[in-house]
Amino acid sequence: MLSSIATLLHTNEAYLDPGSGSYLLQLLLAGLLGSLFVVKASWGKIKGFFRQLFGRGEETPPDEE
């Protein structure tokens, strides 16, 4: 009986104020926009990597002798 009373009187320490939701949304949007900027800034390197990976890179024609 004492243990059931102790569990009923337990208080939760996980309070989220109204500003927490907007802060989490701001973190999510900043992460998304930051990752898009990194992809845009290095798009040429990414495209070249996949071209080499799948064999569509610029190949030199064989010498005709």
CHARMM-style PDB file with segment names, atoms N, HN, CA, C and O in Angstrom:
ATOM      1  N   MET     1       0.816  -1.187   0.000  1.00  0.00      PROA
ATOM      2  CA  MET     1       0.000   0.000   0.000  1.00  0.00      PROA
ATOM      3  C   MET     1       0.867   1.260   0.000  1.00  0.00      PROA
ATOM      4  O   MET     1       0.534   2.248  -0.654  1.00  0.00      PROA
ATOM      5  N   LEU     2       1.940   1.220   0.712  1.00  0.00      PROA
ATOM      6  HN  LEU     2       2.210   0.417   1.244  1.00  0.00      PROA
ATOM      7  CA  LEU     2       2.820   2.381   0.769  1.00  0.00      PROA
ATOM      8  C   LEU     2       3.486   2.648  -0.583  1.00  0.00      PROA
ATOM      9  O   LEU     2       3.690   3.800  -0.966  1.00  0.00      PROA
ATOM     10  N   SER     3       3.827   1.558  -1.309  1.00  0.00      PROA
ATOM     11  HN  SER     3       3.661   0.622  -0.997  1.00  0.00      PROA
ATOM     12  CA  SER     3       4.460   1.751  -2.621  1.00  0.00      PROA
ATOM     13  C   SER     3       3.479   2.330  -3.637  1.00  0.00      PROA
ATOM     14  O   SER     3       3.881   3.107  -4.503  1.00  0.00      PROA
ATOM     15  N   SER     4       2.209   1.967  -3.547  1.00  0.00      PROA
ATOM     16  HN  SER     4       1.882   1.336  -2.843  1.00  0.00      PROA
ATOM     17  CA  SER     4       1.230   2.533  -4.479  1.00  0.00      PROA
ATOM     18  C   SER     4       1.003   4.016  -4.199  1.00  0.00      PROA
ATOM     19  O   SER     4       0.781   4.790  -5.131  1.00  0.00      PROA
ATOM     20  N   ILE     5       1.055   4.416  -2.957  1.00  0.00      PROA
ATOM     21  HN  ILE     5       1.235   3.788  -2.201  1.00  0.00      PROA
ATOM     22  CA  ILE     5       0.923   5.838  -2.624  1.00  0.00      PROA
ATOM     23  C   ILE     5       2.138   6.615  -3.124  1.00  0.00      PROA
ATOM     24  O   ILE     5       2.011   7.747  -3.591  1.00  0.00      PROA
ATOM     25  N   ALA     6       3.317   5.999  -3.022  1.00  0.00      PROA
ATOM     26  HN  ALA     6       3.420   5.079  -2.642  1.00  0.00      PROA
ATOM     27  CA  ALA     6       4.536   6.668  -3.480  1.00  0.00      PROA
ATOM     28  C   ALA     6       4.514   6.876  -4.986  1.00  0.00      PROA
ATOM     29  O   ALA     6       5.002   7.897  -5.469  1.00  0.00      PROA
ATOM     30  N   THR     7       3.957   5.927  -5.740  1.00  0.00      PROA
ATOM     31  HN  THR     7       3.560   5.098  -5.347  1.00  0.00      PROA
ATOM     32  CA  THR     7       3.890   6.100  -7.194  1.00  0.00      PROA
ATOM     33  C   THR     7       2.837   7.130  -7.583  1.00  0.00      PROA
ATOM     34  O   THR     7       2.991   7.811  -8.597  1.00  0.00      PROA
ATOM     35  N   LEU     8       1.789   7.255  -6.812  1.00  0.00      PROA
ATOM     36  HN  LEU     8       1.663   6.702  -5.988  1.00  0.00      PROA
ATOM     37  CA  LEU     8       0.757   8.244  -7.110  1.00  0.00      PROA
ATOM     38  C   LEU     8       1.225   9.668  -6.822  1.00  0.00      PROA
ATOM     39  O   LEU     8       0.756  10.613  -7.455  1.00  0.00      PROA
ATOM     40  N   LEU     9       2.136   9.824  -5.882  1.00  0.00      PROA
ATOM     41  HN  LEU     9       2.516   9.056  -5.368  1.00  0.00      PROA
ATOM     42  CA  LEU     9       2.600  11.147  -5.501  1.00  0.00      PROA
ATOM     43  C   LEU     9       3.816  11.607  -6.301  1.00  0.00      PROA
ATOM     44  O   LEU     9       4.337  12.697  -6.065  1.00  0.00      PROA
ATOM     45  N   HSD    10       4.268  10.789  -7.238  1.00  0.00      PROA
ATOM     46  HN  HSD    10       3.844   9.903  -7.430  1.00  0.00      PROA
ATOM     47  CA  HSD    10       5.442  11.143  -8.040  1.00  0.00      PROA
ATOM     48  C   HSD    10       5.100  12.311  -8.966  1.00  0.00      PROA
ATOM     49  O   HSD    10       4.094  12.279  -9.675  1.00  0.00      PROA
ATOM     50  N   THR    11       5.937  13.325  -8.951  1.00  0.00      PROA
ATOM     51  HN  THR    11       6.755  13.351  -8.376  1.00  0.00      PROA
ATOM     52  CA  THR    11       5.710  14.480  -9.825  1.00  0.00      PROA
ATOM     53  C   THR    11       6.575  14.358 -11.071  1.00  0.00      PROA
ATOM     54  O   THR    11       7.684  13.826 -11.025  1.00  0.00      PROA
ATOM     55  N   ASN    12       6.066  14.845 -12.152  1.00  0.00      PROA
ATOM     56  HN  ASN    12       5.165  15.277 -12.190  1.00  0.00      PROA
ATOM     57  CA  ASN    12       6.819  14.826 -13.404  1.00  0.00      PROA
ATOM     58  C   ASN    12       7.660  16.089 -13.509  1.00  0.00      PROA
ATOM     59  O   ASN    12       7.210  17.185 -13.176  1.00  0.00      PROA
ATOM     60  N   GLU    13       8.873  15.917 -13.971  1.00  0.00      PROA
ATOM     61  HN  GLU    13       9.239  15.027 -14.242  1.00  0.00      PROA
ATOM     62  CA  GLU    13       9.797  17.041 -14.117  1.00  0.00      PROA
ATOM     63  C   GLU    13       9.973  17.439 -15.583  1.00  0.00      PROA
ATOM     64  O   GLU    13      10.905  18.173 -15.911  1.00  0.00      PROA
ATOM     65  N   ALA    14       9.101  16.970 -16.460  1.00  0.00      PROA
ATOM     66  HN  ALA    14       8.344  16.374 -16.194  1.00  0.00      PROA
ATOM     67  CA  ALA    14       9.249  17.214 -17.889  1.00  0.00      PROA
ATOM     68  C   ALA    14       8.257  18.282 -18.350  1.00  0.00      PROA
ATOM     69  O   ALA    14       7.349  17.993 -19.129  1.00  0.00      PROA
ATOM     70  N   TYR    15       8.425  19.481 -17.882  1.00  0.00      PROA
ATOM     71  HN  TYR    15       9.163  19.715 -17.249  1.00  0.00      PROA
ATOM     72  CA  TYR    15       7.540  20.577 -18.263  1.00  0.00      PROA
ATOM     73  C   TYR    15       8.045  21.230 -19.543  1.00  0.00      PROA
ATOM     74  O   TYR    15       9.222  21.575 -19.648  1.00  0.00      PROA
ATOM     75  N   LEU    16       7.170  21.394 -20.496  1.00  0.00      PROA
ATOM     76  HN  LEU    16       6.214  21.114 -20.411  1.00  0.00      PROA
ATOM     77  CA  LEU    16       7.504  22.091 -21.739  1.00  0.00      PROA
ATOM     78  C   LEU    16       6.694  23.381 -21.797  1.00  0.00      PROA
ATOM     79  O   LEU    16       5.465  23.348 -21.853  1.00  0.00      PROA
ATOM     80  N   ASP    17       7.371  24.485 -21.783  1.00  0.00      PROA
ATOM     81  HN  ASP    17       8.370  24.512 -21.737  1.00  0.00      PROA
ATOM     82  CA  ASP    17       6.661  25.754 -21.872  1.00  0.00      PROA
ATOM     83  C   ASP    17       6.291  26.039 -23.329  1.00  0.00      PROA
ATOM     84  O   ASP    17       6.797  25.359 -24.222  1.00  0.00      PROA
ATOM     85  N   PRO    18       5.438  27.005 -23.594  1.00  0.00      PROA
ATOM     86  CA  PRO    18       5.000  27.278 -24.963  1.00  0.00      PROA
ATOM     87  C   PRO    18       6.137  27.636 -25.919  1.00  0.00      PROA
ATOM     88  O   PRO    18       6.014  27.403 -27.122  1.00  0.00      PROA
ATOM     89  N   GLY    19       7.223  28.186 -25.427  1.00  0.00      PROA
ATOM     90  HN  GLY    19       7.324  28.375 -24.450  1.00  0.00      PROA
ATOM     91  CA  GLY    19       8.336  28.545 -26.302  1.00  0.00      PROA
ATOM     92  C   GLY    19       9.146  27.352 -26.768  1.00  0.00      PROA
ATOM     93  O   GLY    19       9.914  27.466 -27.723  1.00  0.00      PROA
ATOM     94  N   SER    20       8.991  26.204 -26.111  1.00  0.00      PROA
ATOM     95  HN  SER    20       8.366  26.112 -25.335  1.00  0.00      PROA
ATOM     96  CA  SER    20       9.777  25.023 -26.482  1.00  0.00      PROA
ATOM     97  C   SER    20       9.409  24.509 -27.867  1.00  0.00      PROA
ATOM     98  O   SER    20      10.279  24.075 -28.622  1.00  0.00      PROA
ATOM     99  N   GLY    21       8.131  24.555 -28.200  1.00  0.00      PROA
ATOM    100  HN  GLY    21       7.424  24.907 -27.587  1.00  0.00      PROA
ATOM    101  CA  GLY    21       7.702  24.077 -29.516  1.00  0.00      PROA
ATOM    102  C   GLY    21       8.281  24.915 -30.638  1.00  0.00      PROA
ATOM    103  O   GLY    21       8.725  24.375 -31.651  1.00  0.00      PROA
ATOM    104  N   SER    22       8.281  26.221 -30.469  1.00  0.00      PROA
ATOM    105  HN  SER    22       7.921  26.660 -29.645  1.00  0.00      PROA
ATOM    106  CA  SER    22       8.840  27.081 -31.511  1.00  0.00      PROA
ATOM    107  C   SER    22      10.354  26.923 -31.587  1.00  0.00      PROA
ATOM    108  O   SER    22      10.936  27.033 -32.666  1.00  0.00      PROA
ATOM    109  N   TYR    23      10.996  26.664 -30.446  1.00  0.00      PROA
ATOM    110  HN  TYR    23      10.523  26.574 -29.569  1.00  0.00      PROA
ATOM    111  CA  TYR    23      12.448  26.444 -30.451  1.00  0.00      PROA
ATOM    112  C   TYR    23      12.785  25.149 -31.186  1.00  0.00      PROA
ATOM    113  O   TYR    23      13.735  25.113 -31.968  1.00  0.00      PROA
ATOM    114  N   LEU    24      12.015  24.085 -30.942  1.00  0.00      PROA
ATOM    115  HN  LEU    24      11.243  24.114 -30.307  1.00  0.00      PROA
ATOM    116  CA  LEU    24      12.253  22.822 -31.643  1.00  0.00      PROA
ATOM    117  C   LEU    24      11.993  22.972 -33.141  1.00  0.00      PROA
ATOM    118  O   LEU    24      12.721  22.405 -33.956  1.00  0.00      PROA
ATOM    119  N   LEU    25      10.967  23.727 -33.506  1.00  0.00      PROA
ATOM    120  HN  LEU    25      10.376  24.188 -32.844  1.00  0.00      PROA
ATOM    121  CA  LEU    25      10.696  23.990 -34.920  1.00  0.00      PROA
ATOM    122  C   LEU    25      11.834  24.776 -35.552  1.00  0.00      PROA
ATOM    123  O   LEU    25      12.220  24.506 -36.689  1.00  0.00      PROA
ATOM    124  N   GLN    26      12.372  25.746 -34.825  1.00  0.00      PROA
ATOM    125  HN  GLN    26      12.058  25.965 -33.901  1.00  0.00      PROA
ATOM    126  CA  GLN    26      13.496  26.532 -35.324  1.00  0.00      PROA
ATOM    127  C   GLN    26      14.725  25.648 -35.524  1.00  0.00      PROA
ATOM    128  O   GLN    26      15.433  25.797 -36.520  1.00  0.00      PROA
ATOM    129  N   LEU    27      14.988  24.729 -34.593  1.00  0.00      PROA
ATOM    130  HN  LEU    27      14.412  24.608 -33.785  1.00  0.00      PROA
ATOM    131  CA  LEU    27      16.117  23.808 -34.744  1.00  0.00      PROA
ATOM    132  C   LEU    27      15.937  22.909 -35.963  1.00  0.00      PROA
ATOM    133  O   LEU    27      16.886  22.674 -36.712  1.00  0.00      PROA
ATOM    134  N   LEU    28      14.724  22.408 -36.160  1.00  0.00      PROA
ATOM    135  HN  LEU    28      13.953  22.599 -35.551  1.00  0.00      PROA
ATOM    136  CA  LEU    28      14.444  21.540 -37.297  1.00  0.00      PROA
ATOM    137  C   LEU    28      14.635  22.281 -38.619  1.00  0.00      PROA
ATOM    138  O   LEU    28      15.265  21.759 -39.539  1.00  0.00      PROA
ATOM    139  N   LEU    29      14.095  23.488 -38.716  1.00  0.00      PROA
ATOM    140  HN  LEU    29      13.582  23.912 -37.969  1.00  0.00      PROA
ATOM    141  CA  LEU    29      14.230  24.265 -39.950  1.00  0.00      PROA
ATOM    142  C   LEU    29      15.674  24.678 -40.207  1.00  0.00      PROA
ATOM    143  O   LEU    29      16.125  24.672 -41.353  1.00  0.00      PROA
ATOM    144  N   ALA    30      16.399  25.035 -39.157  1.00  0.00      PROA
ATOM    145  HN  ALA    30      16.033  25.040 -38.226  1.00  0.00      PROA
ATOM    146  CA  ALA    30      17.805  25.417 -39.332  1.00  0.00      PROA
ATOM    147  C   ALA    30      18.631  24.231 -39.802  1.00  0.00      PROA
ATOM    148  O   ALA    30      19.504  24.387 -40.655  1.00  0.00      PROA
ATOM    149  N   GLY    31      18.370  23.053 -39.261  1.00  0.00      PROA
ATOM    150  HN  GLY    31      17.661  22.926 -38.568  1.00  0.00      PROA
ATOM    151  CA  GLY    31      19.087  21.859 -39.702  1.00  0.00      PROA
ATOM    152  C   GLY    31      18.776  21.518 -41.147  1.00  0.00      PROA
ATOM    153  O   GLY    31      19.672  21.156 -41.910  1.00  0.00      PROA
ATOM    154  N   LEU    32      17.509  21.630 -41.527  1.00  0.00      PROA
ATOM    155  HN  LEU    32      16.781  21.924 -40.908  1.00  0.00      PROA
ATOM    156  CA  LEU    32      17.105  21.336 -42.901  1.00  0.00      PROA
ATOM    157  C   LEU    32      17.721  22.325 -43.885  1.00  0.00      PROA
ATOM    158  O   LEU    32      18.279  21.921 -44.906  1.00  0.00      PROA
ATOM    159  N   LEU    33      17.623  23.610 -43.584  1.00  0.00      PROA
ATOM    160  HN  LEU    33      17.170  23.938 -42.755  1.00  0.00      PROA
ATOM    161  CA  LEU    33      18.178  24.618 -44.488  1.00  0.00      PROA
ATOM    162  C   LEU    33      19.701  24.562 -44.526  1.00  0.00      PROA
ATOM    163  O   LEU    33      20.300  24.796 -45.576  1.00  0.00      PROA
ATOM    164  N   GLY    34      20.330  24.259 -43.404  1.00  0.00      PROA
ATOM    165  HN  GLY    34      19.844  24.069 -42.551  1.00  0.00      PROA
ATOM    166  CA  GLY    34      21.784  24.123 -43.380  1.00  0.00      PROA
ATOM    167  C   GLY    34      22.256  22.957 -44.221  1.00  0.00      PROA
ATOM    168  O   GLY    34      23.246  23.067 -44.944  1.00  0.00      PROA
ATOM    169  N   SER    35      21.550  21.830 -44.129  1.00  0.00      PROA
ATOM    170  HN  SER    35      20.746  21.740 -43.541  1.00  0.00      PROA
ATOM    171  CA  SER    35      21.947  20.679 -44.936  1.00  0.00      PROA
ATOM    172  C   SER    35      21.701  20.934 -46.421  1.00  0.00      PROA
ATOM    173  O   SER    35      22.486  20.491 -47.259  1.00  0.00      PROA
ATOM    174  N   LEU    36      20.626  21.637 -46.757  1.00  0.00      PROA
ATOM    175  HN  LEU    36      19.988  21.997 -46.076  1.00  0.00      PROA
ATOM    176  CA  LEU    36      20.390  21.985 -48.163  1.00  0.00      PROA
ATOM    177  C   LEU    36      21.475  22.913 -48.696  1.00  0.00      PROA
ATOM    178  O   LEU    36      21.882  22.783 -49.851  1.00  0.00      PROA
ATOM    179  N   PHE    37      21.946  23.842 -47.879  1.00  0.00      PROA
ATOM    180  HN  PHE    37      21.615  23.948 -46.941  1.00  0.00      PROA
ATOM    181  CA  PHE    37      23.017  24.736 -48.299  1.00  0.00      PROA
ATOM    182  C   PHE    37      24.308  23.966 -48.545  1.00  0.00      PROA
ATOM    183  O   PHE    37      25.015  24.240 -49.514  1.00  0.00      PROA
ATOM    184  N   VAL    38      24.621  23.008 -47.682  1.00  0.00      PROA
ATOM    185  HN  VAL    38      24.046  22.785 -46.895  1.00  0.00      PROA
ATOM    186  CA  VAL    38      25.841  22.212 -47.856  1.00  0.00      PROA
ATOM    187  C   VAL    38      25.759  21.396 -49.142  1.00  0.00      PROA
ATOM    188  O   VAL    38      26.742  21.298 -49.878  1.00  0.00      PROA
ATOM    189  N   VAL    39      24.598  20.812 -49.418  1.00  0.00      PROA
ATOM    190  HN  VAL    39      23.800  20.892 -48.821  1.00  0.00      PROA
ATOM    191  CA  VAL    39      24.431  20.036 -50.652  1.00  0.00      PROA
ATOM    192  C   VAL    39      24.557  20.944 -51.867  1.00  0.00      PROA
ATOM    193  O   VAL    39      25.195  20.573 -52.851  1.00  0.00      PROA
ATOM    194  N   LYS    40      23.958  22.129 -51.810  1.00  0.00      PROA
ATOM    195  HN  LYS    40      23.440  22.431 -51.010  1.00  0.00      PROA
ATOM    196  CA  LYS    40      24.042  23.060 -52.937  1.00  0.00      PROA
ATOM    197  C   LYS    40      25.471  23.527 -53.166  1.00  0.00      PROA
ATOM    198  O   LYS    40      25.914  23.637 -54.310  1.00  0.00      PROA
ATOM    199  N   ALA    41      26.195  23.801 -52.086  1.00  0.00      PROA
ATOM    200  HN  ALA    41      25.835  23.712 -51.158  1.00  0.00      PROA
ATOM    201  CA  ALA    41      27.558  24.314 -52.211  1.00  0.00      PROA
ATOM    202  C   ALA    41      28.509  23.273 -52.781  1.00  0.00      PROA
ATOM    203  O   ALA    41      29.475  23.625 -53.458  1.00  0.00      PROA
ATOM    204  N   SER    42      28.252  22.006 -52.518  1.00  0.00      PROA
ATOM    205  HN  SER    42      27.467  21.721 -51.967  1.00  0.00      PROA
ATOM    206  CA  SER    42      29.167  20.968 -53.000  1.00  0.00      PROA
ATOM    207  C   SER    42      28.493  20.055 -54.023  1.00  0.00      PROA
ATOM    208  O   SER    42      28.854  18.884 -54.134  1.00  0.00      PROA
ATOM    209  N   TRP    43      27.519  20.577 -54.770  1.00  0.00      PROA
ATOM    210  HN  TRP    43      27.226  21.529 -54.680  1.00  0.00      PROA
ATOM    211  CA  TRP    43      26.778  19.765 -55.734  1.00  0.00      PROA
ATOM    212  C   TRP    43      27.678  19.227 -56.849  1.00  0.00      PROA
ATOM    213  O   TRP    43      27.497  18.089 -57.281  1.00  0.00      PROA
ATOM    214  N   GLY    44      28.629  20.011 -57.317  1.00  0.00      PROA
ATOM    215  HN  GLY    44      28.776  20.936 -56.966  1.00  0.00      PROA
ATOM    216  CA  GLY    44      29.522  19.555 -58.384  1.00  0.00      PROA
ATOM    217  C   GLY    44      30.363  18.367 -57.946  1.00  0.00      PROA
ATOM    218  O   GLY    44      30.554  17.425 -58.714  1.00  0.00      PROA
ATOM    219  N   LYS    45      30.863  18.405 -56.725  1.00  0.00      PROA
ATOM    220  HN  LYS    45      30.708  19.170 -56.101  1.00  0.00      PROA
ATOM    221  CA  LYS    45      31.651  17.286 -56.214  1.00  0.00      PROA
ATOM    222  C   LYS    45      30.794  16.038 -56.030  1.00  0.00      PROA
ATOM    223  O   LYS    45      31.238  14.925 -56.311  1.00  0.00      PROA
ATOM    224  N   ILE    46      29.570  16.228 -55.559  1.00  0.00      PROA
ATOM    225  HN  ILE    46      29.209  17.132 -55.330  1.00  0.00      PROA
ATOM    226  CA  ILE    46      28.670  15.090 -55.365  1.00  0.00      PROA
ATOM    227  C   ILE    46      28.323  14.456 -56.707  1.00  0.00      PROA
ATOM    228  O   ILE    46      28.328  13.233 -56.843  1.00  0.00      PROA
ATOM    229  N   LYS    47      28.023  15.294 -57.695  1.00  0.00      PROA
ATOM    230  HN  LYS    47      28.020  16.288 -57.585  1.00  0.00      PROA
ATOM    231  CA  LYS    47      27.672  14.795 -59.024  1.00  0.00      PROA
ATOM    232  C   LYS    47      28.855  14.076 -59.665  1.00  0.00      PROA
ATOM    233  O   LYS    47      28.679  13.024 -60.281  1.00  0.00      PROA
ATOM    234  N   GLY    48      30.065  14.636 -59.526  1.00  0.00      PROA
ATOM    235  HN  GLY    48      30.208  15.490 -59.026  1.00  0.00      PROA
ATOM    236  CA  GLY    48      31.254  13.990 -60.066  1.00  0.00      PROA
ATOM    237  C   GLY    48      31.549  12.663 -59.395  1.00  0.00      PROA
ATOM    238  O   GLY    48      31.983  11.716 -60.051  1.00  0.00      PROA
ATOM    239  N   PHE    49      31.316  12.587 -58.087  1.00  0.00      PROA
ATOM    240  HN  PHE    49      30.963  13.357 -57.555  1.00  0.00      PROA
ATOM    241  CA  PHE    49      31.533  11.340 -57.363  1.00  0.00      PROA
ATOM    242  C   PHE    49      30.627  10.238 -57.889  1.00  0.00      PROA
ATOM    243  O   PHE    49      31.084   9.119 -58.119  1.00  0.00      PROA
ATOM    244  N   PHE    50      29.342  10.543 -58.083  1.00  0.00      PROA
ATOM    245  HN  PHE    50      28.971  11.452 -57.896  1.00  0.00      PROA
ATOM    246  CA  PHE    50      28.425   9.522 -58.563  1.00  0.00      PROA
ATOM    247  C   PHE    50      28.668   9.176 -60.026  1.00  0.00      PROA
ATOM    248  O   PHE    50      28.433   8.040 -60.438  1.00  0.00      PROA
ATOM    249  N   ARG    51      29.133  10.135 -60.814  1.00  0.00      PROA
ATOM    250  HN  ARG    51      29.324  11.058 -60.480  1.00  0.00      PROA
ATOM    251  CA  ARG    51      29.483   9.806 -62.198  1.00  0.00      PROA
ATOM    252  C   ARG    51      30.644   8.826 -62.246  1.00  0.00      PROA
ATOM    253  O   ARG    51      30.624   7.875 -63.028  1.00  0.00      PROA
ATOM    254  N   GLN    52      31.648   9.049 -61.423  1.00  0.00      PROA
ATOM    255  HN  GLN    52      31.664   9.822 -60.788  1.00  0.00      PROA
ATOM    256  CA  GLN    52      32.773   8.119 -61.376  1.00  0.00      PROA
ATOM    257  C   GLN    52      32.346   6.781 -60.797  1.00  0.00      PROA
ATOM    258  O   GLN    52      32.821   5.734 -61.236  1.00  0.00      PROA
ATOM    259  N   LEU    53      31.463   6.806 -59.826  1.00  0.00      PROA
ATOM    260  HN  LEU    53      31.077   7.656 -59.469  1.00  0.00      PROA
ATOM    261  CA  LEU    53      31.022   5.582 -59.172  1.00  0.00      PROA
ATOM    262  C   LEU    53      30.262   4.687 -60.134  1.00  0.00      PROA
ATOM    263  O   LEU    53      30.454   3.471 -60.119  1.00  0.00      PROA
ATOM    264  N   PHE    54      29.415   5.251 -60.961  1.00  0.00      PROA
ATOM    265  HN  PHE    54      29.259   6.239 -60.973  1.00  0.00      PROA
ATOM    266  CA  PHE    54      28.603   4.464 -61.870  1.00  0.00      PROA
ATOM    267  C   PHE    54      29.162   4.418 -63.284  1.00  0.00      PROA
ATOM    268  O   PHE    54      28.479   3.944 -64.192  1.00  0.00      PROA
ATOM    269  N   GLY    55      30.364   4.887 -63.495  1.00  0.00      PROA
ATOM    270  HN  GLY    55      30.919   5.272 -62.758  1.00  0.00      PROA
ATOM    271  CA  GLY    55      31.036   4.735 -64.778  1.00  0.00      PROA
ATOM    272  C   GLY    55      30.603   5.694 -65.857  1.00  0.00      PROA
ATOM    273  O   GLY    55      30.838   5.417 -67.033  1.00  0.00      PROA
ATOM    274  N   ARG    56      29.989   6.799 -65.524  1.00  0.00      PROA
ATOM    275  HN  ARG    56      29.799   7.024 -64.568  1.00  0.00      PROA
ATOM    276  CA  ARG    56      29.578   7.761 -66.541  1.00  0.00      PROA
ATOM    277  C   ARG    56      30.490   8.973 -66.548  1.00  0.00      PROA
ATOM    278  O   ARG    56      30.118  10.041 -67.034  1.00  0.00      PROA
ATOM    279  N   GLY    57      31.675   8.801 -66.012  1.00  0.00      PROA
ATOM    280  HN  GLY    57      31.978   7.934 -65.617  1.00  0.00      PROA
ATOM    281  CA  GLY    57      32.628   9.906 -65.981  1.00  0.00      PROA
ATOM    282  C   GLY    57      33.194  10.164 -67.361  1.00  0.00      PROA
ATOM    283  O   GLY    57      32.940   9.410 -68.300  1.00  0.00      PROA
ATOM    284  N   GLU    58      33.949  11.213 -67.476  1.00  0.00      PROA
ATOM    285  HN  GLU    58      34.156  11.826 -66.713  1.00  0.00      PROA
ATOM    286  CA  GLU    58      34.544  11.547 -68.758  1.00  0.00      PROA
ATOM    287  C   GLU    58      35.680  10.574 -69.040  1.00  0.00      PROA
ATOM    288  O   GLU    58      36.687  10.542 -68.332  1.00  0.00      PROA
ATOM    289  N   GLU    59      35.498   9.802 -70.066  1.00  0.00      PROA
ATOM    290  HN  GLU    59      34.681   9.829 -70.641  1.00  0.00      PROA
ATOM    291  CA  GLU    59      36.512   8.824 -70.431  1.00  0.00      PROA
ATOM    292  C   GLU    59      37.278   9.337 -71.643  1.00  0.00      PROA
ATOM    293  O   GLU    59      36.702   9.963 -72.532  1.00  0.00      PROA
ATOM    294  N   THR    60      38.540   9.075 -71.672  1.00  0.00      PROA
ATOM    295  HN  THR    60      39.008   8.566 -70.949  1.00  0.00      PROA
ATOM    296  CA  THR    60      39.340   9.465 -72.830  1.00  0.00      PROA
ATOM    297  C   THR    60      39.213   8.376 -73.882  1.00  0.00      PROA
ATOM    298  O   THR    60      39.248   7.191 -73.552  1.00  0.00      PROA
ATOM    299  N   PRO    61      39.065   8.761 -75.146  1.00  0.00      PROA
ATOM    300  CA  PRO    61      38.943   7.744 -76.198  1.00  0.00      PROA
ATOM    301  C   PRO    61      40.267   7.004 -76.361  1.00  0.00      PROA
ATOM    302  O   PRO    61      41.333   7.580 -76.144  1.00  0.00      PROA
ATOM    303  N   PRO    62      40.201   5.740 -76.739  1.00  0.00      PROA
ATOM    304  CA  PRO    62      41.445   4.978 -76.920  1.00  0.00      PROA
ATOM    305  C   PRO    62      42.251   5.514 -78.104  1.00  0.00      PROA
ATOM    306  O   PRO    62      41.687   6.014 -79.078  1.00  0.00      PROA
ATOM    307  N   ASP    63      43.554   5.404 -78.007  1.00  0.00      PROA
ATOM    308  HN  ASP    63      44.012   4.998 -77.216  1.00  0.00      PROA
ATOM    309  CA  ASP    63      44.429   5.856 -79.089  1.00  0.00      PROA
ATOM    310  C   ASP    63      44.302   4.915 -80.277  1.00  0.00      PROA
ATOM    311  O   ASP    63      44.356   3.693 -80.137  1.00  0.00      PROA
ATOM    312  N   GLU    64      44.133   5.509 -81.440  1.00  0.00      PROA
ATOM    313  HN  GLU    64      44.089   6.502 -81.554  1.00  0.00      PROA
ATOM    314  CA  GLU    64      44.048   4.695 -82.655  1.00  0.00      PROA
ATOM    315  C   GLU    64      45.430   4.608 -83.270  1.00  0.00      PROA
ATOM    316  O   GLU    64      46.013   5.612 -83.679  1.00  0.00      PROA
ATOM    317  N   GLU    65      45.933   3.414 -83.326  1.00  0.00      PROA
ATOM    318  HN  GLU    65      45.459   2.598 -82.993  1.00  0.00      PROA
ATOM    319  CA  GLU    65      47.261   3.222 -83.924  1.00  0.00      PROA
ATOM    320  C   GLU    65      47.219   2.202 -85.014  1.00  0.00      PROA
ATOM    321  OT1 GLU    65      48.245   1.912 -85.629  1.00  0.00      PROA
TER     322      GLU     65
END
